[in-house]
Amino acid sequence: MKFFDTQSLKTLPSRERATLINSISGIRSANLIGTRGSSGTNLSVFNSVMHLGSDPALLGVVFRPLTVERHTYANIKDLKDFSVNAITSAMAARAHQTSAKYPEGTSEFEAVGFEPLFRKETHIPFVKESPIHILCSYSQEHLLENQCVLVTASIKAIWIEEKALGHGYFINHEHIKTVGIGGLDAYYSTTLEGRYAYAKPDQSPTKIDPK
Ligand SMILES: Cc1cc2nc3c(=O)[nH]c(=O)nc-3n(C[C@H](O)[C@H](O)[C@H](O)COP(=O)(O)O)c2cc1C
């Protein structure tokens, strides 16, 4: 196996180190975060939206160091509400394009070709073609030792395409073709390998109905 320790990682060119470390922990979720600012709507791709707890329903998002203008973060701090929209394979190329540095007055919705959807519950835009819409509200933030910021947010409402829902509210991501992200540029399609029954020490792994 290829081996790196702290010292040899340090000697790697920074871009290569970033690529390696960004993808070492595996495939992450792929979401578009929709916000609203003083100059209009904003949409950006994020691979750090994570589950933090289900009661109360809590999500986390990691923001890069706030050393440059970060429109998504600033808009969330300002209005608190934001939308999280799952990315499907049909959306991946346009979703990736939202990471380009558009000037503040430019809405990524228009720039990359996503139709915004407005719901009566909020003034925040959703991505119409996304099969999962989550309405979140800023709760806390935690400065990490690398100057990134972990924002925690409560889930206020969710909308899920019916075809994604299985028994007991299991969301089958294969049915809605959501993608995952490796590093900062690799989009993976999802295949359900199997679901397993609750693990017990005296029982061997048992597959359960994936529906
Ligand atoms: C695949 C991918 C994933 C990204 N994930 C994050 C992330 O989790 N956190 C972050 O701060 N930026 C992330 N970015 C960078 C933002 O998408 C990018 O900085 C974007 O321009 C932010 O726009 P804003 O200034 O409108 O918020 C990611 C970029 C790509 C290409």
PDBQT file of the ligand as one rigid body, heavy atoms in Angstrom, charges set to zero:
ROOT
HETATM    1  C1  LIG A 301     -17.795  19.666  -5.057  1.00  0.00    +0.000 C 
HETATM    2  C2  LIG A 301     -17.660  20.931  -4.227  1.00  0.00    +0.000 A 
HETATM    3  C3  LIG A 301     -18.000  20.915  -2.881  1.00  0.00    +0.000 A 
HETATM    4  C4  LIG A 301     -17.883  22.059  -2.090  1.00  0.00    +0.000 A 
HETATM    5  N1  LIG A 301     -18.196  22.007  -0.766  1.00  0.00    +0.000 NA
HETATM    6  C5  LIG A 301     -17.986  23.093   0.009  1.00  0.00    +0.000 A 
HETATM    7  C6  LIG A 301     -18.225  23.033   1.414  1.00  0.00    +0.000 A 
HETATM    8  O1  LIG A 301     -18.645  22.029   1.948  1.00  0.00    +0.000 OA
HETATM    9  N2  LIG A 301     -17.972  24.161   2.143  1.00  0.00    +0.000 N 
HETATM   10  C7  LIG A 301     -17.514  25.319   1.564  1.00  0.00    +0.000 A 
HETATM   11  O2  LIG A 301     -17.297  26.326   2.286  1.00  0.00    +0.000 OA
HETATM   12  N3  LIG A 301     -17.317  25.412   0.241  1.00  0.00    +0.000 NA
HETATM   13  C8  LIG A 301     -17.532  24.322  -0.543  1.00  0.00    +0.000 A 
HETATM   14  N4  LIG A 301     -17.317  24.394  -1.886  1.00  0.00    +0.000 N 
HETATM   15  C9  LIG A 301     -16.958  25.672  -2.473  1.00  0.00    +0.000 C 
HETATM   16  C10 LIG A 301     -18.191  26.521  -2.773  1.00  0.00    +0.000 C 
HETATM   17  O3  LIG A 301     -19.119  25.844  -3.595  1.00  0.00    +0.000 OA
HETATM   18  C11 LIG A 301     -17.709  27.790  -3.484  1.00  0.00    +0.000 C 
HETATM   19  O4  LIG A 301     -16.796  28.464  -2.648  1.00  0.00    +0.000 OA
HETATM   20  C12 LIG A 301     -18.830  28.693  -3.851  1.00  0.00    +0.000 C 
HETATM   21  O5  LIG A 301     -18.334  29.598  -4.792  1.00  0.00    +0.000 OA
HETATM   22  C13 LIG A 301     -19.368  29.447  -2.658  1.00  0.00    +0.000 C 
HETATM   23  O6  LIG A 301     -20.151  30.490  -3.146  1.00  0.00    +0.000 OA
HETATM   24  P1  LIG A 301     -20.726  31.647  -2.245  1.00  0.00    +0.000 P 
HETATM   25  O7  LIG A 301     -19.626  32.651  -2.032  1.00  0.00    +0.000 OA
HETATM   26  O8  LIG A 301     -21.844  32.148  -3.064  1.00  0.00    +0.000 OA
HETATM   27  O9  LIG A 301     -21.149  31.020  -0.967  1.00  0.00    +0.000 OA
HETATM   28  C14 LIG A 301     -17.424  23.254  -2.676  1.00  0.00    +0.000 A 
HETATM   29  C15 LIG A 301     -17.088  23.281  -4.046  1.00  0.00    +0.000 A 
HETATM   30  C16 LIG A 301     -17.211  22.126  -4.809  1.00  0.00    +0.000 A 
HETATM   31  C17 LIG A 301     -16.833  22.161  -6.266  1.00  0.00    +0.000 C 
ENDROOT
TORSDOF 0
